[in-house]
């Protein structure tokens, strides 16, 4: 049986053989994941369509066209051989959807009772999907409860019998610079090439301009402090900053529809829906998965969806549908310590909001100097479509709702 690079999408012409999960000559069973491919837009897992012995033709690190033969499977019964090599972990119970506490003590052993803290259902399900042992996680919730955030922050445990992910560089070669000192030349991965193309396209094909403002984060810090515990107990995930900015952005987008629009030739296309792209940093570069119909989502749904997309992004499991079609983007450079930046537009969108680190700063209030937690905000926009007045008004409206959003966030 031949294994070839599949057709993933009309615009994808080649793929990088990123990782073989099985060794050359290894026995594989039908539906085993055997290879990870990386394209300029999305990663793809290849599964064995029959049981047999794997023979690798194209090694890791090579980029080849769609349709290229990369391996073959010598079909045959290998079930007995696999049983002697692969140890399957015992099945774990799946918590009911409505469960909010750990299993009753009568259902677990004495050792488990003493070592297993309470686990939120969403955290338990995510840990099972990622192969994570909950006993290795320290819970950050009340009484040591394990939250979804704790699972997401925990490194994935290798699956028994499966080759660990390769960390070797792609087509890296040692060279000597003109002055004789050593350098290393490494080929860009397809996704990094795509990122470079998109950034250059944004610079060359848009009239990008950036306007700045700052927001007093006192109200949000207070509301998160007062309601965080209840929010976690109810939803199993922390109330972050991003959901506030998404909510505020949607109100501003409705007030200034040009920021949610795009240019198509000589036409302006106004979107009457709000698909918000959220920039997520991964070890392979920045990706921007999209929250569809974000205006119809609650705070908890936004936080949960962002967490799910972040997990998929870092596990290289985002689909094309999850990466395409956003109408506006938000990026948070503050998680890396950035105080101020000019985010780059993600074409064909016409606007991107940049969040930054929160710093305590002296500000004037009613004639007095006081200390307040301040965040710099940046809006980059396409000046061909959006005037300065609209851009400034848009960012000012976000600032107002972040500083005093009482009528906007009543669902809390």
N, C-alpha and C positions, 0 to 999 in steps of 0.2 A: 504494500500500500504506500502510495506517495503522499508526502506532506509538503504542501506548497504555500507560499505567501498568499493569503486570501485577498479578495477585493473588499476593502473596508468602506470606501466612499469614492465618489466620482473624482474628487480632487486629490486623492492619495495615490501616488504612483510607485512608492517604494517604502520599505520598512527596514528598521534595524533589528537584527537578531540579538535581542538584549540579554536574554538569559535562558539557558537550557536547564530545566528543573530536573531532568533525568540525565544520567551519564550515557555516553555512547556505549551501546551494547547492553543497556539495562533492560530488564523485563518491565513492560508497561501493561496496564489493564485498560480496557475500553473506558473512555470518559476521563482517564487521568489527565491532569494538566501537565503538559510536557515542555512547553516553550512560551516565553513572553516576547512579544514583538513591540517595538516602539516606532510610532509614526510621527509626523510633524504635528498631529492633532490629538491623537489618542493612542493608548496602549491596548494590545489585543492578546488574549491568552489562547493558545492552541491546545486542543485536547486530542487524545488518541481516539480515532474512530473505530479501532479494533484492538484486540489484545495481541501481544507478540513481543518481539525484540526490536528495540530502537537502534537505528543506524543513522548517525548524524552526518549530513553532507556539508552544511554551511556552519562554521563555528560561531561562537559568540563574538559580537563586535563588528560584524560585517553588515553593510547596508546593501540590500539587493532589491531588484524590481518586483512588483506584484506578479505572481505566477511562477516565481522561481522555486525550483525543487530544493528544499532545505534538509529533508530527512526522509527516510523510509521506515516502514514497520514490517518486519518479517513475521507475518501472522502465524499464530500458534497459541496453544493453551499454556499460560504461564502462571496460572492461579496458585498451584502448589508451591512454585518457586517463590512467588511473592509472599506467601504466608510465612515462609521461613526467614524473610528479610524484613518485611514491614510489620511493625507492631501497631495495631489500630487502638487508639485510646478508647476507654470505655465511654459509652454515651452519657451525656449529662442531661439532667432534667431541664426542661424549658419552663421558665416561670410563667404563670398565667398573665395575660395582658394587664389585668387590673391589680395584680399583686403589688403590694408596697412594702412588704416586710420579708425577712428571710424565712426559709422553710421552717416548719415547726420542729422543736427539738426532738420529737419522737421519730422524725424521719432521717436524722443524721446521727453519726456515731459521736461518742464522747469527745474524741479528738477534734472532730469537725466543729462540735459545739463551741469548743474553746478557741479555735483558730479562725473560723469563718465569720467575719463581721456581716452585718446586714447589707444587702445589695439591692439597689434599685433595679426594677425590671429591665429598663432600657440598657443599663450597664451590663446586666447579666447576658442579655441577648447579644450585645455587641462583642462581649468577651468570647462567647461561644463561637461567633462567626469568625473572629480573628485568631482563635486558638490560644487564648490567653488564660492562664491559671489565675483565678481570682485570689487565691491564697497568697500570691506574690505581690498583691497591690495593697497599698496603704490608703484607706478611705479618708476623704477630706470632709465628709458630711458629719452630721451629729452622731455621736457614739461610734465614730469610725465607719459610718455607712459609706459604701463604695458607690460613687456617682459615675455617670457616663464620662464626665471630664477626666476622672481618674483613669478610666480604661483607655481613653483616647491618648492620654499622655504616656501610657505604658508601652514599651516596645513589644512587638509581636513575637511570640514564642515560635521557634522553628517547628514545622510539622515533622513528626517522625517518618523516616524513610524518604524524605524529599530533600534534594540538594539545596543547600543554603544559597541565597541570592548572591550572585557574583558582584564583587565590588571593584574589579579590576578596571582600569581606564579603557576607553574605546580608542583603538588604533593610536596608542601613544608611542612616540618614538623619541629616543634621545638624540640630540643634535648638539652642534657646537656653534656658538654665536660668532660673528665676524671677528671679535676680539679674543676668541679662543675659550670663552667661559661657557659652561654647560647650560643648555635649555632643553625643554621637552615640548615636542609638537604633538598636539592631540586633536583629532577630528571632532568637529561639533556634532552633537547628537541631532537627529532630525528635529526634535522639539526645540532645541536651542537655536537651530537655524531658522525655524519658523518664528520664534520670539524676535530674533534679530530683524527678520524681514518685516514683521508687523510694526516694530518700533520705528524702523526707517520709513515705512509707509505712512505712519502717523505724522512724522515730521515733514515728509515731502508732499503729502496730499491733503493736509488740513492747514488752516490758518490758526494754529493753536496759540491760545493766550491763557494766562493763569491769573486769577484774582484770589486774594487772601482775606481771612478774617480770623477772629478768635472767639472761643466759646468758654463761658464759665461753667465748669462741670459740677458745681456744687449740688445742684438739684439731683442730677443723675446719681452721683455718689451717695447722696442721702437715701434716695429711693431704693437703690440696690442694697444698701446696708440694712434698711428697715425690712425689706421684703425678700431678701435673698433666701433665707432659711425656708420660708413658706413656699417660695417658688420652686426650690429644689425638691422639697417633700412632695409637691404636687406633680411636678413634671420630670423630675429625675435629671435635670440639667441646670447649670448655672445661668443666671440672667446676666448676659454680657453687655458690652457697649454697642455692638454692631446692630442689634435689633432696634435700638433707639434711633440710630442714624438712618436705618432703612425706613422706619416709619416716618421720620421727619423729612427724608428725601422724597418719599412718595407724595406727601402733602405739597412740597415745593414743586415737584414735577407736574402736579395737577394745576398749580398756579402759573407755572411757566412751561407750557407744553413743548416749546421749541427745544428745551434741554433733553426731552425724551424723544426727540425726532431724529431723522437721518436725512442726508441728501442723496437723491437718486438721479444722477444726471442734472437736469435743470428743474427737477421737482423736489418738493419737500414732503417726506412721508411722516405723518404724525401718528404715533402709536397710542392707541387707546387702551393699552394694557401696560403693566409695569413688571418687566423681567429684569431683575437687578443682578448684575454680575458682581461676584465677590472675589477679589484677588486673593489667591492662596499660594504661599511660597512652599515649594517642595525642593528636594535635593536635585531635581532636574531643571528647575527654573520656575518661573511664575506661570500659573494657570488661572483661568477665570471661569469657574463654573457658575451657572445661572440659576437663580431662584425664580421659578415661573410664577406669575400672578402673585407677586409678593404683597400686593395691596390687599389680598384676601387672606393673608396669613396672620395668626396671632403671634405674640412675642415668643411663646414657647415653640410654636411651629417654626418660626424663623431660626431660633437658636438650635433646634434639633436638626433642621435641614442643613444649616451651615456646618454643624458638627459631622453629619453624615457625608457631606461633600468633601470636607477636609480629610476624612478617613479614606475616602475613595481616591482622592487626589494623591495622597502619600502612598497608597497601595497600588497606584497606577491602574485604577479600575474605572476611571471616568469614561463615559461614552460620548460620542460626538454630539448627541442630543443634549447632553448636560453642559456642553461647552459653547454651543452656538446660539445666536439669536437674542442676546441681551440688548436692552434698550438704554441702560445707564449702568455705570460701574462705580463701586466704592472700594477703595484700597486703604489699608491701615498700616502705614509705615511705623506707627508708634510701637507696634509689638517688637520691632527691632531697635527701638530707641531713637527714631528719627524725630527731630523737632520741627522741621520744615522742609518741604520738597515741592516739586512741580510734577504731579503725576501726568503720565502720557495717555492721551485718548486711545481707546480701543476701537478702531474703525470697524464698521461704519457709524458707530455711536458718535455723538457730538459732545458728550460731557463725561467727566470722571471726578468724583469727590475724593480728596485725600484727607485721611485722619492722621493725627500725630500723637506723640507722647503727651501725657498730662503732667504739668509742672506747677508747683506752688509758686505764685508770683505776687508781688505787691501791685494792687490796683486801687484806683480812687473810687470810693463809693460815698456819696453824700458829703463830700468835702473831707473825707478821712482816707488814710492809706490802710488798707487791710490786705490780708493774704487770702488768695483764692486759687483753686485748682483750675488751671487754664490749659486749653488745647488749641493749637493752631489748626485752622482749616484751610484747605486749598481747593479751588475748583478750576480745573483746566477745561476749556471749551473751544469749540470750533467757531471762530469769529466770522466765518462765512455765513453762518446761520444764526448765531446768538450774538446779540449786541451787548456791549459792556453794561448797559443799564439792566438788562435782563439777568446777566451773570451775577452782578453784584446783588440784585434783588433776590435772586435764587439763594445765594449763599447766606445772605442776611436773614432770610426766612428760616433756613435750617438752624442758624444760630439762635434765633428767637425761640423756636420750639425745643431746642436742646436746653436752653437756659430756663424756660418756663413752659413746659409741655403739659400742663395739668389737664387741659381739655382734650389733648390728643391721646394720652396714655391712660384713660379711665379704665380700660379693660384689666389693668393690674388689680 
